[in-house]
Amino acid sequence: MKKAYIPLGIFAVLVVFLAIGLTRDPREIPSPLIGKPAPDFSAPVLDSTALQLTKQDMLGKVWLLNTWASWCVACREEHPLLVEFAKDKPLPIVGLDYKDKDDAGKMWLTQFGNPFDVSIADRDGRIGINFGVYGVPESFLIDKAGIIRYKQIGPFTTEVLQNKLLPMIRELQK
């Protein structure tokens, strides 16, 4: 008789875990990299493959790494917000063109505007993998010492930019 309650107990526990999971925001997935140094990288600049950008080039600056791609539908949703956000120059924005063809990325930036101070090519996705990118767009706020302070999964919204990102940027730039 008691053995009959075991499946019922397991089912109840699974329902509780499911209920908890459904109440969470998928954009709030914690990153194990928050509070840790950003991974080292060296990547060709999209506009000029003769130039390379490295993490060391960004040390001493608070900056945003935004992963995007010309094939990304959600990036089209986020991109106008980034273009508008970048007009005020609150910080350098580095674009990481993720698993994309260089010509497609360049054409996309020409067509939709370029919010990036520099955009780098991650043709094989290794840089994105090292940053723990689940999918594009994702963004990482990195402090002057090269430490990741915030990760945005999915497209930014106006509310997140104004109420979460800008206050963090101001605090880190002090």
Phi, psi and omega in degrees: 000316181293330179295334179292335180279342182300308178299323178296319178295316178298317179300316180298317178297317179297321178297319178297313179298319178297315180299318178296315180298323181288341179274352183269149177277124181296341178282351182261025178295122182291140178261134177292350181272348180299128181085002180243160179299140174298145179298146174293146176207158171215121185219150178289141175289133185301321182285336185211098184295351177284337180265148178236149173241137179235165176300323181298330178296338184260354179300142182092356180236146167274127185214163181242128173258119181245117176275136182207171175200153180293335181272359187272118180291316181295332178296327178294328177290318184281328192303315178300325177295318179295320179300314179294316179301318183290339181300326180278353179052052180290337179189162174292137176244123177256125176269135176247099181286102194269120176048053186229163173273137184305313182298321179295319178296315179298316181296321180297316179294323177295318183288318188254356182099155184239102179277355189270141172291325175206146176237135182243153183265125174246070189300320183260358176082006183295320179296314178301318178299316180296330177275354180078033180291127176275324183182168182259149356277149169219149182225151182229125174268123186238133184276181184299333180271000180086020180264134177285124183252340182202145176230127176254118176263126183087181184290146172293152169245165178301319181297316180294317179299313184284317189265341182242306187290310182301315177299322178295319179299312181301318180295317182288335181277355179293000000 
